[in-house]
Amino acid sequence: MGEPWFYTRQMLLARSNYIKGLTLDLGAGTQKYRHIIEKCCDRYISLDAFSKADVMGDAMAIPFKDNVFDTIICTQVIEHVPRPWLVVHEIYRVLKEGGHLLLSTPFLYPYHLEPRDYFRYTRDGLQALLEDAHFSIIEIKSMGGEKLVLIELLDRTMRNERLKRALIKRLHRLVARVEPKNTESLNTPNHFVIARK
């Protein structure tokens, strides 16, 4: 597996001013960003359908009342649900007025079962999905460019696990160093979105 987490971590750190109050980590999985989120918010709650979390639940039917959360973070989740439009509407429902959604999701990223893989999102598709749920888009950022797309594809084709781990990690670091910062790419492995209710 490559390191999209590295780029998500960078995005969260750079936009930590949007993380505040009561924060839901939706589809938290192993809670790999918990340490970042907890430093910014008053209270952290993780929700996941498959991994150990504070609350076990379905992102398509979030088990909370309306207008509860100040911030919702949803990283690499909506590609794994069969009806992402329901997830986005549920996020809107449980988010307080003026609250923020920080979301990342793949575009040009290899197929991966966790446990299923349904969708990929262009910048325009994400904008339409979120605006249909009445969100205001603050920004949609690409998370890497064509070089990173190629690394992710290479990662899926290599069979020697030991060599793959060493090579892919080095390539990720090299691309992170040489790729121009703050450059937008339409051909990105992942998008990062900030939206407001």
FENJO-V19180 format. One record per run of one state. SS is the DSSP state (@ for helix, = for strand, . for the rest). FROM is the first residue (numbers start at 1). LEN is the number of residues. If there is no record, write none. Layout:
SS:FROM:LEN  SS:FROM:LEN
This chain:
.:1:3  @:4:11  .:15:1  @:16:3  .:19:3  =:22:5  .:27:7  @:34:5  .:39:4  =:43:6  .:49:6  =:55:2  .:57:1  =:58:1  .:59:2  =:61:1  .:62:7  =:69:7  .:76:2  @:78:3  .:81:3  @:84:11  =:95:12  .:107:16  @:123:10  .:133:3  =:136:7  .:143:3  @:146:12  .:158:3  @:161:18  .:179:11  =:190:7  .:197:1
